[in-house]
């Protein structure tokens, strides 16, 4: 999509509703990009103002333009590169903190309009904000808005159009421009309150200036908290927070597994098996003679067979429903509350509570979870989180396969595997925390208001995440499928199976046929479980097979992401460690149980 060169920046703290503004102002004309030289994504879309189109950029949320993270560096970079105008979104429920950034933005001398958002939530808290006072203090238009209800957006666009159409006037006309209710950037104007506030930036007194302005603009009155406010507060208390957290996660698992299975078995698998695969098989069978090439294309491990069976029928439905649930939990404000609730436990393991968000994402797929860890405050934390995900967090399709395997034997096997996974997670984070140099900062996380998601913004975010997943993981998955086809047709798969039998049968106690599962697990982790479903295993063999699969090597797509994020050395160390630990622990379980049973 070709976008105009002239840019308007959408700035603000995290969780102020910028994504809703972006969705409402750009409609469907949006795309995701990476900021040059970084791994940080931002949204960019076509934004008509008056008779001209601009590129509206949803800049990553930031608390300051003095960077302490890659996202904040990107935000500062956008301001330094300049723009035609800035829309700064202010959260009326946390005005003082938002004003600190607003005053810092004024230093860049870019025409600016302020959207005073979440006024409905502020009213629920007994907070009234006088937009006219803010307008006078900031020397720029301040428009009251409730973005989720589209209130104030038309006025915001009108004020922005006035900014863009107005020539920059001399300093002495600043007071006149204020009286006429038209504004331009006046960061360098000595007669404007905003200029006096910008001087505070040089004297490191931005907080004091923000507090002073907020004190003049805000009126508070006592009010009884509503249901959502009380629920949000209770979610961060051990009681009833912990029971609520477990209930929410149980419902989430039910939606993901149940919805994924329904979509897979009821729609996608029949579509693939009865229509798509036969269609391509008929085409290539008519064009090519029997042989290796035909088998690579449409054989048992053929590219035009496995690509649809694995990506479309096996992976896509679970990932889709996971993002439906995950995006809902994120937009309601539940995940930050759970991070606070379990921060004490997580800190004892060497990571902060905020890591839980990435861990939960890892149950959908390790690829976006590792990518999402870019938001962590240090490289050490990212490596520890990624290692824990690779060792102890099965993706949703792998989880479904493990459940199918173990539930066929005894009721206690699933709880036992869950306990084993939690123990493994604790051990990996503790060991990785000792091995990786660096520090992990204490949890500093904003807890947003507990809200019901805006349907349009929710849908846009869900669509964007699915597109990101396909963009990030599609190439590695296709490479994995091609490798599987080549291994099968070349006979290398059978050769490896012969040499691996002493480990498989002697140490792990599994049937020799199970070696195929470990080889295919390199391609996709769920394939380290699926072949076991067809074998006649004892309960011990099933548990050992499930445990080995849980810890086993990251699949090719995950390994590719590890290489891109942390370079080859760390990716190879994590991959080799998972193989060693999986085989050692699996054999240990096998021999210890045999001694006592």
N, C-alpha and C positions, 0 to 999 in steps of 0.2 A: 504494500500500500504506500503510495507516494504522499508525503505530507508536506505542508507549507514550510518554508524556511524560517519564517517569523515565529518565535516561540513565546508562550505564556507559561509561567511556572506555577504549579499548584503546590504550595508549601504548608508545613505545619508539623506539630508534634505527632508522634504515633497515636493512633486510636482517636483521632478527632473527627473522623468521617470523611477524609479526603477521597477515599475510593468511591464513596457514594456521590460526591460532587463530580468526580471524574466520569462516572457512569452516566449521570444525568446530563452533563454538559456535552459529552462526546457521542452519546448514543452508541451505535454499533461500530463506529469507525475508530477502532483502537487496535494497537499492536504492542507487544512486549519486546523490549530490547535490553541489551547489556551495555552498561556504561563503559566507555573505552578504557581498557587497561584494568578492568575489575571484573568480578563475578556477580556484581549487584544488578538486579533487574529493575527496570522502571517501565511504567506504562505511558504510552504516547498515542494521542488521538487527534482527529480533526475537530476543531472548535470554531464554529462560525460566530463572529462578533460584528454586528452591523452587516455591511456588505462585503466584508473580507473574512477569509479563513485563516486561522492560526493553528499551530501545533500546540496542543495543551499537554504538558508533561507532568505526570503525577510523580513528583520527586519523593524518594524514600523519606519516611518520617524521621525527624531529627529533633533533639532537644536543644542543640547548640550548633553553631557553625565553627566551633573549635573542635575538630574531629577527635573522637575516641574510638571510632569503629569505621569499617569500610563504608557502611551506609551513610554515615555522617560526612565522610570525606566526599562521597558522591554528591550529597546535598550542597556542600560548600562549593564543589566544582561547578555545579550548575549556576549558582549565583555569580561566581567569578567570571564565567563565560558570558554572562549577561542575558537579557531577555527584553522583550517589548514591555512586559508587565508581569506582576506577581499577584496571585490570589493567595492570601495567607488565611488559613482556616483557624479560628480560635474556638476552643472548647469553653463554653460559658460556665461549665461546672468546675473547671480548673484554670480560671482566667489568669491568675498571677503567673503560673508557670508558662502558659502560652504567650503572655505578653513579653516575657524575657526573650523568647525567640523573635517575636515581632519587632522588638526594639533593635535587636541585632541585625535583622534583615534591612532595616532602614538605612544602615550604613552604606549599602551598595548603591543607593541613589536610583533605584529602578521604580517606576510608577507602580503603586501598590493599592489594592483594594482588600479590605478585611471582611471575611464572612464570620459573623458571630453565631456559631452553630450550637446545637443541642440546647436551645433555650427551653424546650419542653421538659427536658430532663432536669435542667437547672431549676425550673419552677417547681418540679416535684420535690426538689431538695430545699425549697424555700429561698432560692437565690434569684434575685432580680438584677439584671445588668442594664444600665443606662447606655444605650448605643450612642446617643448624642454626646455624652461626656467622653466616651472613648474616641469618637470622631474628632472632637476638639483636641484631645490630648495627643492623638497620633497624627493629626494633620492629614488624614486620608479617609476616604469613605469607609464606613463600617455598616454593613448590611445585616440586620437580624435574619437568621435562617433556621429552618428545621429541614435539613437536606432530605431526610427519609420521607418527608411529606411534600417535598418540592416547594416548600414555603420560602420565599425570598430570593429564589434563583433568578427570576426575571429581572428583579431590581439589581441584583449583583451584576448581571450581564450589562444592564444599562449604565451602571456606574463605571464598569470596566470600559465600555465603549467611549464614555466621556473622557476617561484617562487616555485612551489610545489616540483619540482625535485631537487632543489639546496640545498646543505647543508649550514647551517649557518657558515659563514667564520669569521676569527678573525677580529678585528677592523682595523688592519693596512692594510687590503686588500680592504677596502671600496672604496677608490679612484679607484683602479684597476677594481673593479666590475662595477663601474659607466662607466669607459671607455669601458668596454666590453659590455655595455648595458644589463647587467643582474643584477638583484636586489634581495635582501632579506631584511627582516625587519632589520632596523638599528637604532631603536629608542634609543639604548644605545651607539651608536658609536659617539665619540667626534669629528671626522673629517668630519661628514656629515652635510649638511645644515639642514636636517630634525631634527637631534639631537639638534642643536642650537634652532630650532623653538620649540621643545618639552620642552626645558627649560623655554620657555615663559609661558607654561601652569602653572608651579609652581609659577611664578611671576605675574599671572593674567594679562598677556599681550598678550593673544591669538589674540585679535582683531587687535592689533598693528602689530603683526607678519603677520597675514592674509592680512592686508592692504598693508604691504610692499611687500609681494610676488605678490599680485594681481597687484600692481603698476608696477612691473617689467615685468609681463607676458601680460598685456592687452594694446592694442593699440586701441584708439577710433577715429573715424572720423564721421563727420556730415553726417546724412542720413535722408531722408524723411521717416516717418513712413508709413508702408504699410496699406492696408485696414483693416486687422485683428487687427493691433495695434491701429489704430484710433477707430475702433469699440469697442475694449476692454476698451479704455480710456473713451469713451462716455457712456458706460454702467454704469459707476460709478458717472456720473453727473446727477443731477435731471432732466435736459433736455439735451438729449432725453432719459436718462437712465430709468426714470419711465415709459414712454410709451413703451419702448422696453421690460421692465420687464413684464408689463401686457400683451403685445402681445405674448411673449414667454410662459407665464403661460397659456394663453388662448389656444395656439396651443398644449401645453402639455396636458391640460385637454381633448382637442379634440382627441388627439392620444390615451390617456388612456381609456377614456369612449367609444369612437368609436371603437377602436381596440379591447377592451375587450368585448364589446357587439357583435361585428362581430365574434370573436373567440368563444364566449359562445353560441350564438344563431345558428351560422352556422355550428359549428363543435362539440364542446364538449357536449352541452346539448342533441342534437340528439343522439350522441354516447352513453351518459349515459342512456338516457330514452329508447332508442330502442335496445341497445345491451348489455351494461354492467350490468345494474340493472336486466333486464329480465333473463340474464344468471345466476346470483347468485340466483335470486328468484326461478328459475326452479330447481336449484341444491338443495337448502335447503327445498323447498316444497316436493321434492321427498324423502328426507331423514328424515324429521321430521313431526310429526303429528301437526294439528292446535293447537295453544296454545300460552302461553306467550313467550316461548323461540323462537318460529318461528317469532312472531311479533317483538321481540327485534332484531332479525337478519335481517328480510326483510319486516317488517311492515311499517306503515306510517312514523314512526321515526326510522326505522331499521338501524342498524349500516352499513349494506351493501347497503343501499339505500341513507341515508343522507350523509355518508362519501364521496360518489361519487358526489352527487348533490351539496353539499356545498363546499367541498374542491376542487374538480376537475372542476365542471361546473360553480360554482358561484365565488369562491375566486381566483383560479389560474389565469384565463385569465386577470383579472384586475391587479393583482399583477405583472404578467409577463409584461404587457404593461407599467405599472408604472415604473418598473425597466429599461425597454428599454429607456424610456424618461429620467428618473432620472440619469441613468449612462451616457447617452449622455451629459446631461447638466453638470454633474460633470466633465467629461473628457475634455469638451471644455474649462472649467474655468469660466463658467457663474455663478455658485452658489456663489463662494467667492465674485464676483462683486456685486451680489444682496445683500449679507450680508453687504458689505460696504455701498451700496446705502441706505439701510434702517436701518443702525445701530443707527442713531439719534432717529428714532421713537421707535425702540425696546428698547433702553436704557431708554427711558422715562417710559417704562412698567416694568423696572426692570431686563431685560435680555439683552444680547448683540446680535448684528446683526447676529453673527455666528449661533445663535439658529434657524434662519430661515431654515437652511439646514435640521435640524432634524424635524422641523414643516412640511416642504414640504414632507419629507419622511413619516411622519405620515399620509398623505393623501393616501398613498399606503396601509400601515398597521401600527398600533401602535407598533407592536412587534419589527420590525427592527428599527423603529424610536427611541424607548426607549433604545434598545441595542446600537444604533449609538450615543446616547448622552454620552456614555463613554468618548468621545473625549472632553467633556466640561472640563473647567479648575477647577471647584469646585463641590462639592457634592450638594450644594444649587442650583446651576444652573441646575443640572441634575434633581433634584426633581421638581423644578418649571416647567421646560420644560415638564417632564413626566405628571405632573398634568394638564397642559394646553392641552396636546395632548388628555388625557382621557376625559376632559370636553368639549372641543370645536373643536376638529379635527376629523371628521368622516373618516373612512377608505374608500377606493374607492368603494367597494361593497355597503357599507352603503350610500355613497353619491349617487350612482346610484339609490338605492331604494328611497331615499328622493326626488330626481329629478322626478322619475316616479310618486311618490305620489302627489307632489305639482303641477306639471305642468298640471295635469288633471283638475285643478280648476280655476286658474286665473294667468295671466302673472306676477302680482306683487308679488306673494307668494315666488318665488325663490329669487328675489332680497331682499325681506324682511327677509327671512331666512338667507341669506348671511350676511346682516347687523346685525342680531341678533347674528350670530356666531362670527363676529368680535368684537362686544360689549362684548360677553361672554369671548372671549379670553383675551381681555384687562383686564376685571375684575378679572379673575382667576390669571393671572400673577401678577397683583398688590397685590392681597390678599395673594397669596402663597409667594410672596417676603417678605411680612411682617411677616408671620407665621414661615417660615423656617429660622433658624439661619445660619449665614455664610455670605460670600461676593460673589459677582459676579465680576470677573475681567473685565477690559475694553477690547474691541475687539482688539486682536492682531492676525491678519490673513494674511497669505501670499496670494497675488493675483498672480496666475500663468499666464503665457502667454496664450492668447486666441488661441487655436489650434483646428484643426479637429482631432477627436480621431483616434488612430491607430486601424484598424478593428480587428486585432487578439487580441490585449490587451483588447479592448472593449468587444469582445465576451467572453473572459476568465473571465473578471470581472462580466459580466452579469450572466454567468453560475454559478460562485462562489456564487453570491448573492442569486440566486434562490435556490441553495443547502443549503445555510445558513438558508434561510427562512423556507424551509421544515424541516430542522433539528431542528430549534428552536421552530417552531409552530406546527409541526405535532402531537406530543404527547398530548399537551393540547387540540388540536382540536378533537382528537379521544376520549379523556376523556369526552369532552363536548358532543359529539354525543352519547356516551354511557349513560350519565346522562339524556339526552333528551329522549332516548328510555325507560329508566327505569321509569322516571316520567310519561310518557304517558301511559305505560302499567300498572303501579301500581295504577293509578287513583289519585295520589297526585296532578297532574296538575289541575284537576277539583275541588278538595277541596280548593286549594289555590285561585282559581278563585272566589269561593263563598265568602270567607272572604275578598277579595280585592275589591269587587264591590263598597263599599262606597267611596273609594279613586278614583277608576277609573271613576265611573259614577257621584258621587256626587261632587267631587272636580275638577277632570279634565274635566268632561263633555263629556267623551267618551262612546261609547256603551260598555256594560258589556263584550262583546266578546273580546274587546281590551286587557283585562288582559292577554290573551294568548301571546300577542306580548311582554309584559313586562317580562313575565316569560321566554320566549324563548330568549329574549335579553340578559339574563344572559349567555346563551350558546354562541351566536354569536350576535354582535351588529346589523348587518343588519337584523337579525330576529326580532328585535323590530320594524321594519318598514314593512317588507314583509307581515305579516298577515293583516295589515291595508289596503293593496291594494284591498283586497277582500271584505271590508266592505263598506257600503253605508254611507259615511261621509259627513258632511257639510264642507264648506271651513274652518270655525273656528276649527272644530274637526281635520281636516287634518293638519292644521298648528300647533295646540297643540300637536298632535301626533308626528309630525316631530321634534318639539322643544324638547319634552321629549326624543325622541330617540337620538337626537344629544348629549344631556348631560348625557344620562343614563349610568348605571354601566358598567365599562370595562368588556368585555367578559372574559370567563375563561382563554383563552390563554394569554390575556393581563395581567390579574390578576396574572397568574403564573410568567410572566416575571417581574412584579413589585415586587413580593415576592423575586424572585431570585436576583434582583438588589438592592432592598432597605429594605428587610426583611418584616416580616408580619405586623408589626405595621403601617408603612407608607402605605403599599399596602392596608390594611384594611381601613385606614383613607381616602385615596383617593376614594376607592370604595364606602364607606358609604356616603361620601360627595357628590359624583355624584348622588346617588339615592335621597338624601334629596333635593339637589338643583334642580334636574330634576322635581321631583314631586311638589315642592313648586313653581318654576317658571312656570311650565306648568299650574297649577291651577290658578296662578296669572294672566297669560295671558288670560285664559278662562273667569274669572270673570270680569276683567277690560274691555275686549272687549264687553262682554254681557251688561255692564252698558251703553256703548256708542252706541251700535248697536241695 
